[in-house]
Amino acid sequence: MTFHENKPSGTAFPIIAILIAMVAIVGALVLSSSHQAPARVWVPVQSAGP
């Protein structure tokens, strides 16, 4: 007769770590996309030549 013990598979930690990483990535994208500064272009003034 075989006896099978119920062992925890240990899949809870990787799933929680992946979810935390996904939330962190989405949060970083939201924070970085909301603070867009307008682009500034410097154009040198041309002197009036002959």
N, CA, C and O atoms as CSV, one atom per row, in Angstrom:
chain,resi,resn,atom,element,x,y,z
A,1,MET,N,N,0.854,-1.187,0.000
A,1,MET,CA,C,0.000,0.000,0.000
A,1,MET,C,C,0.895,1.242,0.000
A,1,MET,O,O,1.870,1.316,0.747
A,2,THR,N,N,0.556,2.196,-0.831
A,2,THR,CA,C,1.334,3.440,-0.885
A,2,THR,C,C,0.631,4.514,-0.089
A,2,THR,O,O,-0.597,4.589,-0.039
A,3,PHE,N,N,1.451,5.344,0.532
A,3,PHE,CA,C,0.914,6.425,1.352
A,3,PHE,C,C,1.402,7.751,0.796
A,3,PHE,O,O,2.607,7.985,0.704
A,4,HIS,N,N,0.474,8.613,0.426
A,4,HIS,CA,C,0.828,9.913,-0.144
A,4,HIS,C,C,0.594,10.993,0.902
A,4,HIS,O,O,-0.518,11.170,1.401
A,5,GLU,N,N,1.661,11.708,1.220
A,5,GLU,CA,C,1.528,12.824,2.159
A,5,GLU,C,C,1.192,14.082,1.382
A,5,GLU,O,O,1.663,14.290,0.264
A,6,ASN,N,N,0.375,14.908,1.991
A,6,ASN,CA,C,0.053,16.199,1.384
A,6,ASN,C,C,1.158,17.183,1.755
A,6,ASN,O,O,1.221,17.665,2.886
A,7,LYS,N,N,2.017,17.469,0.801
A,7,LYS,CA,C,3.106,18.404,1.032
A,7,LYS,C,C,2.752,19.736,0.378
A,7,LYS,O,O,2.180,19.760,-0.712
A,8,PRO,N,N,3.082,20.824,1.027
A,8,PRO,CA,C,2.834,22.127,0.384
A,8,PRO,C,C,3.724,22.262,-0.855
A,8,PRO,O,O,4.914,21.951,-0.820
A,9,SER,N,N,3.135,22.722,-1.923
A,9,SER,CA,C,3.876,22.783,-3.184
A,9,SER,C,C,4.834,23.965,-3.224
A,9,SER,O,O,5.775,23.965,-4.019
A,10,GLY,N,N,4.618,24.962,-2.394
A,10,GLY,CA,C,5.525,26.099,-2.370
A,10,GLY,C,C,5.336,27.057,-3.523
A,10,GLY,O,O,6.269,27.776,-3.881
A,11,THR,N,N,4.162,27.088,-4.111
A,11,THR,CA,C,3.933,27.987,-5.244
A,11,THR,C,C,3.397,29.343,-4.810
A,11,THR,O,O,3.271,30.245,-5.638
A,12,ALA,N,N,3.082,29.504,-3.541
A,12,ALA,CA,C,2.519,30.778,-3.091
A,12,ALA,C,C,3.560,31.887,-3.139
A,12,ALA,O,O,3.242,33.007,-3.539
A,13,PHE,N,N,4.794,31.599,-2.741
A,13,PHE,CA,C,5.820,32.653,-2.723
A,13,PHE,C,C,6.138,33.186,-4.114
A,13,PHE,O,O,6.167,34.405,-4.284
A,14,PRO,N,N,6.378,32.348,-5.117
A,14,PRO,CA,C,6.653,32.895,-6.449
A,14,PRO,C,C,5.492,33.705,-7.025
A,14,PRO,O,O,5.705,34.718,-7.693
A,15,ILE,N,N,4.275,33.257,-6.765
A,15,ILE,CA,C,3.120,33.990,-7.285
A,15,ILE,C,C,3.023,35.363,-6.624
A,15,ILE,O,O,2.763,36.358,-7.302
A,16,ILE,N,N,3.227,35.427,-5.324
A,16,ILE,CA,C,3.178,36.713,-4.611
A,16,ILE,C,C,4.304,37.618,-5.085
A,16,ILE,O,O,4.094,38.817,-5.271
A,17,ALA,N,N,5.496,37.063,-5.285
A,17,ALA,CA,C,6.625,37.876,-5.752
A,17,ALA,C,C,6.360,38.427,-7.150
A,17,ALA,O,O,6.684,39.582,-7.428
A,18,ILE,N,N,5.780,37.623,-8.025
A,18,ILE,CA,C,5.465,38.088,-9.385
A,18,ILE,C,C,4.405,39.179,-9.341
A,18,ILE,O,O,4.515,40.171,-10.062
A,19,LEU,N,N,3.385,39.015,-8.515
A,19,LEU,CA,C,2.340,40.042,-8.407
A,19,LEU,C,C,2.891,41.350,-7.865
A,19,LEU,O,O,2.533,42.422,-8.352
A,20,ILE,N,N,3.761,41.275,-6.860
A,20,ILE,CA,C,4.364,42.492,-6.311
A,20,ILE,C,C,5.215,43.185,-7.367
A,20,ILE,O,O,5.188,44.411,-7.479
A,21,ALA,N,N,5.972,42.409,-8.144
A,21,ALA,CA,C,6.792,42.994,-9.204
A,21,ALA,C,C,5.927,43.655,-10.274
A,21,ALA,O,O,6.272,44.726,-10.774
A,22,MET,N,N,4.810,43.029,-10.627
A,22,MET,CA,C,3.923,43.617,-11.635
A,22,MET,C,C,3.308,44.920,-11.136
A,22,MET,O,O,3.205,45.888,-11.889
A,23,VAL,N,N,2.903,44.947,-9.882
A,23,VAL,CA,C,2.335,46.175,-9.311
A,23,VAL,C,C,3.392,47.278,-9.280
A,23,VAL,O,O,3.086,48.436,-9.561
A,24,ALA,N,N,4.629,46.925,-8.940
A,24,ALA,CA,C,5.700,47.920,-8.907
A,24,ALA,C,C,5.987,48.477,-10.294
A,24,ALA,O,O,6.208,49.678,-10.445
A,25,ILE,N,N,5.985,47.620,-11.303
A,25,ILE,CA,C,6.242,48.079,-12.672
A,25,ILE,C,C,5.125,48.998,-13.150
A,25,ILE,O,O,5.394,50.047,-13.735
A,26,VAL,N,N,3.884,48.618,-12.911
A,26,VAL,CA,C,2.755,49.457,-13.331
A,26,VAL,C,C,2.778,50.783,-12.585
A,26,VAL,O,O,2.518,51.828,-13.180
A,27,GLY,N,N,3.084,50.759,-11.296
A,27,GLY,CA,C,3.172,52.000,-10.522
A,27,GLY,C,C,4.271,52.914,-11.025
A,27,GLY,O,O,4.083,54.128,-11.092
A,28,ALA,N,N,5.413,52.350,-11.377
A,28,ALA,CA,C,6.504,53.165,-11.909
A,28,ALA,C,C,6.127,53.777,-13.249
A,28,ALA,O,O,6.463,54.930,-13.521
A,29,LEU,N,N,5.434,53.019,-14.085
A,29,LEU,CA,C,5.005,53.568,-15.376
A,29,LEU,C,C,3.996,54.691,-15.195
A,29,LEU,O,O,4.051,55.693,-15.908
A,30,VAL,N,N,3.084,54.538,-14.257
A,30,VAL,CA,C,2.082,55.582,-14.015
A,30,VAL,C,C,2.751,56.846,-13.489
A,30,VAL,O,O,2.422,57.949,-13.924
A,31,LEU,N,N,3.677,56.694,-12.564
A,31,LEU,CA,C,4.339,57.865,-11.999
A,31,LEU,C,C,5.222,58.565,-13.019
A,31,LEU,O,O,5.289,59.794,-13.032
A,32,SER,N,N,5.898,57.811,-13.869
A,32,SER,CA,C,6.800,58.437,-14.835
A,32,SER,C,C,6.040,59.072,-15.992
A,32,SER,O,O,6.543,60.014,-16.604
A,33,SER,N,N,4.858,58.590,-16.305
A,33,SER,CA,C,4.129,59.150,-17.443
A,33,SER,C,C,3.337,60.400,-17.063
A,33,SER,O,O,2.933,61.156,-17.947
A,34,SER,N,N,3.109,60.633,-15.783
A,34,SER,CA,C,2.297,61.786,-15.386
A,34,SER,C,C,3.109,63.068,-15.255
A,34,SER,O,O,2.525,64.149,-15.182
A,35,HIS,N,N,4.432,62.982,-15.222
A,35,HIS,CA,C,5.266,64.170,-15.022
A,35,HIS,C,C,6.073,64.473,-16.281
A,35,HIS,O,O,7.302,64.417,-16.267
A,36,GLN,N,N,5.376,64.793,-17.364
A,36,GLN,CA,C,6.066,65.103,-18.602
A,36,GLN,C,C,6.266,66.608,-18.705
A,36,GLN,O,O,5.306,67.377,-18.664
A,37,ALA,N,N,7.509,67.014,-18.837
A,37,ALA,CA,C,7.818,68.431,-19.002
A,37,ALA,C,C,7.772,68.777,-20.484
A,37,ALA,O,O,8.120,67.947,-21.324
A,38,PRO,N,N,7.351,69.983,-20.811
A,38,PRO,CA,C,7.335,70.362,-22.229
A,38,PRO,C,C,8.760,70.422,-22.778
A,38,PRO,O,O,9.695,70.807,-22.076
A,39,ALA,N,N,8.904,70.040,-24.026
A,39,ALA,CA,C,10.227,70.048,-24.655
A,39,ALA,C,C,10.640,71.481,-24.947
A,39,ALA,O,O,9.845,72.286,-25.433
A,40,ARG,N,N,11.895,71.787,-24.644
A,40,ARG,CA,C,12.423,73.128,-24.922
A,40,ARG,C,C,13.556,72.990,-25.929
A,40,ARG,O,O,14.451,72.159,-25.777
A,41,VAL,N,N,13.495,73.811,-26.944
A,41,VAL,CA,C,14.516,73.783,-27.993
A,41,VAL,C,C,15.194,75.118,-28.019
A,41,VAL,O,O,14.529,76.151,-28.094
A,42,TRP,N,N,16.532,75.123,-27.958
A,42,TRP,CA,C,17.287,76.370,-27.998
A,42,TRP,C,C,17.712,76.617,-29.436
A,42,TRP,O,O,18.376,75.788,-30.059
A,43,VAL,N,N,17.318,77.768,-29.947
A,43,VAL,CA,C,17.696,78.159,-31.320
A,43,VAL,C,C,18.571,79.386,-31.216
A,43,VAL,O,O,18.131,80.416,-30.706
A,44,PRO,N,N,19.804,79.299,-31.690
A,44,PRO,CA,C,20.704,80.459,-31.610
A,44,PRO,C,C,20.210,81.594,-32.511
A,44,PRO,O,O,19.657,81.367,-33.587
A,45,VAL,N,N,20.425,82.810,-32.039
A,45,VAL,CA,C,20.014,83.980,-32.811
A,45,VAL,C,C,21.043,84.235,-33.891
A,45,VAL,O,O,22.238,84.342,-33.614
A,46,GLN,N,N,20.569,84.334,-35.132
A,46,GLN,CA,C,21.491,84.578,-36.241
A,46,GLN,C,C,21.707,86.084,-36.398
A,46,GLN,O,O,20.762,86.872,-36.380
A,47,SER,N,N,22.953,86.451,-36.549
A,47,SER,CA,C,23.238,87.883,-36.731
A,47,SER,C,C,22.949,88.265,-38.195
A,47,SER,O,O,23.144,87.472,-39.116
A,48,ALA,N,N,22.486,89.483,-38.369
A,48,ALA,CA,C,22.171,89.969,-39.720
A,48,ALA,C,C,23.486,90.266,-40.439
A,48,ALA,O,O,24.193,91.216,-40.103
A,49,GLY,N,N,23.793,89.452,-41.414
A,49,GLY,CA,C,25.048,89.623,-42.152
A,49,GLY,C,C,24.851,90.457,-43.417
A,49,GLY,O,O,23.734,90.869,-43.729
A,50,PRO,N,N,25.946,90.704,-44.145
A,50,PRO,CA,C,25.846,91.528,-45.372
A,50,PRO,C,C,25.080,90.884,-46.490
A,50,PRO,O,O,24.933,91.477,-47.558
